[in-house]
Amino acid sequence: MREATIPPPASRHRSVGHWRPLRTGGLLAVAVAFVGWCVFPFYIMITTALKTDPQIFAWPPVWLFHPVLRNMQNAFFVVGGRSALFFLMNSIIVTAVSTILAVLLGSMTAYGLARFHFPGDRNIAFFILSTRFAPPVAFVIPTYVLVERVGLLDTRLALIIVYTAANVSFVTWILRGFFVDIPKEIEEAALVDGYRHIEIFWRVALPLIKPGVITTGILCAVFSWNEFLYAMILTQSRASTLPVYLSQFSGSTTLVWDQYMAVGVIAVLPVLLAAWWLEKHLVRGMTFGAVR
């Protein structure tokens, strides 16, 4: 029997180099397909908002067309005495205020749980996380009764309180890990320099986890911006947000697709612009602590 011969290293390198372009091309094809899969719904939404009714329902689909802005203009017609700009402002105010409050309160809670040990601290941390376990619909009735009894139905304040309460637990649990990763020696040096704990939190610890704070804030803002259940139950017209306004385009048997997609574009753009503007911090926040 002839013994199998092992090819010399040079031939093995040539074999690997022969397959490398194919592997690179395959990975590139998969990446392009994935990006296309993610972007295609946005393309459909934008093009539908710029089409006429015959073009929207045409088969085969119309890919090349002359865009019209009539749908964008009609999307701002008055519904229930309020224009789309009013609902847009409601969404911006509720999202901004609730996100700022959630990040502020949650970051202080996370720092306390990460740096101070006291009886029951682990139980408190688990209890804070457990508030995210139950589905939101389980709290709709008690929340509605509570808001109604304090006279906050159909107000922005009610949504701000509910969204802040929902996001505080998320912020606390996420930022607690960021604070734990900060070396204690940095804070001990600040104590030696005469800093108090509250000053260490604001001037030392919080700036060190800035990417994590921004990332967590973006995730909270996306939740508040897209939330529909509580906005639908707790508001009627004065404090309704864009998701509620979008639901008014659908009837019992029909759906106004052109105006629906036009308002959808308006609802998506602020989040996309914010994510694009904070992209650098978002990427750093996602990978913060992966390599120490």
C-alpha positions as CSV (number, residue, x, y, z in Angstrom):
1,M,0.0,0.0,0.0
2,R,1.2,3.4,-0.8
3,E,1.4,5.9,2.0
4,A,-0.6,9.1,1.7
5,T,1.5,12.1,1.2
6,I,0.8,15.4,2.8
7,P,1.1,18.3,0.4
8,P,3.8,20.8,1.1
9,P,2.8,24.0,2.9
10,A,3.1,26.0,-0.2
11,S,0.5,24.0,-2.1
12,R,-1.9,24.2,0.9
13,H,-1.6,27.9,0.9
14,R,-2.3,28.0,-2.9
15,S,-5.4,25.9,-2.3
16,V,-6.6,28.2,0.4
17,G,-5.9,31.2,-1.7
18,H,-7.8,29.6,-4.6
19,W,-11.0,29.4,-2.5
20,R,-10.6,32.8,-0.7
21,P,-12.3,34.9,-3.5
22,L,-15.2,32.5,-3.6
23,R,-15.6,32.7,0.2
24,T,-15.4,36.5,0.1
25,G,-17.9,36.7,-2.7
26,G,-20.3,34.4,-0.9
27,L,-20.1,36.5,2.3
28,L,-20.7,39.6,0.3
29,A,-23.7,38.1,-1.4
30,V,-25.2,37.1,1.9
31,A,-24.6,40.6,3.3
32,V,-26.2,42.2,0.3
33,A,-29.2,39.9,0.5
34,F,-29.6,40.6,4.2
35,V,-29.4,44.4,3.7
36,G,-31.9,44.1,0.9
37,W,-34.2,42.1,3.0
38,C,-34.1,44.8,5.7
39,V,-34.3,47.8,3.4
40,F,-37.0,46.5,1.0
41,P,-40.0,47.3,3.4
42,F,-38.8,50.9,3.7
43,Y,-38.6,51.1,-0.1
44,I,-42.1,49.8,-0.5
45,M,-43.4,52.2,2.1
46,I,-41.7,55.2,0.5
47,T,-42.7,54.3,-3.1
48,T,-46.3,53.6,-2.1
49,A,-46.5,57.0,-0.5
50,L,-45.4,58.6,-3.8
51,K,-47.7,56.6,-6.1
52,T,-51.3,57.1,-7.3
53,D,-54.1,54.7,-6.4
54,P,-53.9,52.8,-9.8
55,Q,-50.2,52.5,-9.5
56,I,-50.4,51.1,-5.9
57,F,-52.8,48.3,-6.9
58,A,-51.4,47.6,-10.3
59,W,-50.2,44.1,-11.2
60,P,-47.5,43.5,-12.1
61,P,-46.1,46.1,-9.7
62,V,-45.1,49.5,-11.1
63,W,-41.4,50.0,-10.4
64,L,-40.8,53.1,-12.5
65,F,-43.2,56.0,-12.0
66,H,-43.5,59.7,-11.7
67,P,-43.7,60.5,-8.0
68,V,-46.5,62.7,-6.7
69,L,-46.6,64.6,-3.4
70,R,-50.4,64.6,-3.1
71,N,-50.4,61.7,-0.6
72,M,-48.0,63.5,1.7
73,Q,-50.2,66.6,1.6
74,N,-53.4,64.6,2.2
75,A,-51.8,62.7,5.1
76,F,-52.0,66.0,7.1
77,F,-55.7,66.4,6.7
78,V,-57.7,66.9,9.9
79,V,-58.9,63.8,11.8
80,G,-61.1,64.4,14.7
81,G,-60.3,68.2,14.7
82,R,-56.5,67.6,14.9
83,S,-53.9,67.6,12.2
84,A,-51.0,65.1,11.8
85,L,-48.6,67.7,13.0
86,F,-50.4,67.8,16.4
87,F,-50.0,64.0,16.8
88,L,-46.3,64.3,15.7
89,M,-45.7,66.9,18.4
90,N,-47.3,64.7,21.0
91,S,-45.0,61.8,20.0
92,I,-41.9,64.0,20.2
93,I,-42.8,65.5,23.6
94,V,-43.8,62.2,25.2
95,T,-40.8,60.3,23.8
96,A,-38.2,63.0,24.7
97,V,-39.5,63.6,28.3
98,S,-40.0,59.9,29.2
99,T,-36.6,58.9,27.7
100,I,-34.8,61.6,29.6
101,L,-36.5,60.8,32.9
102,A,-36.0,57.0,32.4
103,V,-32.3,57.4,31.7
104,L,-31.8,59.8,34.6
105,L,-33.6,57.7,37.2
106,G,-32.4,54.4,35.9
107,S,-28.8,55.4,35.7
108,M,-28.8,56.6,39.4
109,T,-30.5,53.3,40.4
110,A,-28.0,51.3,38.4
111,Y,-25.1,53.0,39.9
112,G,-26.4,52.4,43.4
113,L,-26.9,48.7,42.8
114,A,-23.5,48.4,41.2
115,R,-21.4,50.2,43.8
116,F,-23.3,49.9,47.1
117,H,-24.1,46.6,48.9
118,F,-26.9,46.3,51.4
119,P,-29.2,43.6,52.6
120,G,-31.5,42.5,49.8
121,D,-29.7,44.3,47.0
122,R,-29.7,41.3,44.7
123,N,-33.4,40.8,45.4
124,I,-34.1,44.4,44.5
125,A,-32.2,44.0,41.3
126,F,-34.2,40.9,40.3
127,F,-37.4,42.6,41.3
128,I,-36.6,45.5,39.0
129,L,-35.9,43.1,36.1
130,S,-39.0,41.1,36.8
131,T,-41.2,44.0,36.0
132,R,-40.3,43.4,32.3
133,F,-41.3,39.7,32.4
134,A,-45.1,40.2,32.3
135,P,-46.7,41.3,29.0
136,P,-47.8,45.0,29.0
137,V,-51.5,44.0,28.4
138,A,-51.5,42.5,31.9
139,F,-51.2,46.0,33.4
140,V,-53.7,47.8,31.1
141,I,-56.8,47.6,33.4
142,P,-55.1,48.6,36.7
143,T,-53.2,51.4,34.9
144,Y,-56.3,52.7,33.2
145,V,-58.2,52.7,36.6
146,L,-55.3,54.5,38.3
147,V,-54.9,57.1,35.6
148,E,-58.7,57.7,35.4
149,R,-59.0,58.2,39.2
150,V,-56.2,60.8,39.3
151,G,-57.8,62.7,36.4
152,L,-55.0,62.2,33.9
153,L,-56.8,60.5,31.1
154,D,-56.1,61.8,27.6
155,T,-53.0,63.8,28.8
156,R,-49.4,63.7,27.9
157,L,-48.4,63.4,31.5
158,A,-50.1,60.0,31.8
159,L,-48.2,58.6,28.9
160,I,-44.9,60.1,30.2
161,I,-45.4,58.5,33.6
162,V,-46.3,55.1,32.1
163,Y,-43.4,55.1,29.6
164,T,-40.9,56.2,32.2
165,A,-42.0,53.5,34.6
166,A,-41.7,50.9,31.8
167,N,-38.3,52.0,30.8
168,V,-36.7,52.6,34.2
169,S,-36.3,48.9,34.9
170,F,-34.7,48.4,31.4
171,V,-32.3,51.2,31.9
172,T,-31.4,50.1,35.4
173,W,-30.6,46.5,34.4
174,I,-28.6,47.5,31.3
175,L,-26.5,50.3,32.8
176,R,-25.8,48.3,36.0
177,G,-23.5,46.1,33.9
178,F,-21.7,49.2,32.5
179,F,-21.1,50.6,35.9
180,V,-19.7,47.3,37.2
181,D,-17.1,47.2,34.4
182,I,-15.7,50.6,35.6
183,P,-12.5,49.9,37.7
184,K,-13.1,50.8,41.3
185,E,-9.7,52.4,41.5
186,I,-10.8,55.3,39.4
187,E,-13.6,56.1,41.9
188,E,-11.4,55.5,44.9
189,A,-8.9,58.1,43.5
190,A,-11.8,60.5,43.1
191,L,-12.7,60.0,46.8
192,V,-9.1,60.7,47.8
193,D,-9.4,64.0,45.8
194,G,-12.4,65.0,47.9
195,Y,-15.2,64.1,45.6
196,R,-18.5,63.0,47.1
197,H,-20.4,60.0,45.7
198,I,-22.9,62.1,43.9
199,E,-20.1,64.1,42.3
200,I,-18.3,60.8,41.3
201,F,-21.5,59.6,39.6
202,W,-22.0,62.8,37.6
203,R,-18.3,63.7,36.8
204,V,-16.6,60.4,36.7
205,A,-18.8,57.3,36.3
206,L,-21.5,58.7,33.9
207,P,-19.0,60.2,31.4
208,L,-17.1,56.9,31.3
209,I,-20.2,55.0,30.1
210,K,-21.5,57.7,27.8
211,P,-21.8,55.3,24.8
212,G,-23.9,52.9,26.9
213,V,-26.1,55.7,28.1
214,I,-26.7,56.9,24.6
215,T,-27.5,53.4,23.3
216,T,-29.9,52.7,26.2
217,G,-31.6,56.1,25.6
218,I,-32.1,55.3,21.9
219,L,-33.7,51.9,22.7
220,C,-36.0,53.6,25.3
221,A,-36.9,56.3,22.7
222,V,-37.8,53.6,20.1
223,F,-40.0,51.9,22.6
224,S,-41.8,55.1,23.6
225,W,-42.1,56.2,19.9
226,N,-43.6,53.0,18.7
227,E,-45.8,52.1,21.7
228,F,-49.4,51.7,20.7
229,L,-51.4,49.8,23.4
230,Y,-51.2,52.3,26.3
231,A,-51.4,55.3,23.9
232,M,-54.7,53.8,22.5
233,I,-56.2,53.0,25.9
234,L,-55.2,56.1,27.9
235,T,-55.8,58.8,25.2
236,Q,-58.7,59.9,23.1
237,S,-57.7,62.9,21.0
238,R,-55.7,65.6,22.8
239,A,-52.7,63.4,23.8
240,S,-52.8,60.7,21.1
241,T,-49.5,59.8,19.4
242,L,-48.6,59.0,15.8
243,P,-49.3,55.2,16.2
244,V,-52.8,56.0,17.3
245,Y,-53.2,58.5,14.4
246,L,-52.0,55.8,12.0
247,S,-54.7,53.4,13.2
248,Q,-57.4,55.9,12.2
249,F,-56.6,55.4,8.5
250,S,-58.1,51.9,8.6
251,G,-61.8,51.3,8.4
252,S,-63.9,48.2,8.9
253,T,-63.3,47.1,5.4
254,T,-60.8,49.4,3.8
255,L,-57.4,50.9,4.4
256,V,-56.2,54.1,2.8
257,W,-52.9,52.8,1.7
258,D,-51.4,56.0,0.2
259,Q,-52.0,58.2,3.2
260,Y,-51.2,55.4,5.6
261,M,-47.8,54.9,4.0
262,A,-47.2,58.7,3.8
263,V,-47.7,59.1,7.6
264,G,-45.6,55.9,8.1
265,V,-42.7,57.7,6.4
266,I,-43.2,60.7,8.7
267,A,-43.3,58.4,11.7
268,V,-40.1,56.5,10.7
269,L,-37.9,59.4,9.7
270,P,-37.2,60.9,13.2
271,V,-36.0,57.5,14.5
272,L,-33.8,56.9,11.5
273,L,-32.3,60.3,11.6
274,A,-31.6,60.0,15.3
275,A,-30.0,56.6,14.9
276,W,-27.9,57.9,12.0
277,W,-26.8,61.0,13.9
278,L,-25.8,58.9,17.0
279,E,-24.4,55.9,15.0
280,K,-20.9,56.2,16.4
281,H,-22.1,56.2,20.0
282,L,-24.6,53.4,19.2
283,V,-21.9,51.1,17.8
284,R,-19.6,51.8,20.7
285,G,-22.4,51.2,23.2
286,M,-23.2,47.9,21.7
287,T,-19.6,46.7,22.0
288,F,-18.7,48.5,25.3
289,G,-17.1,46.1,27.7
290,A,-16.6,43.3,25.2
291,V,-12.8,43.9,25.3
292,R,-11.3,45.2,28.5
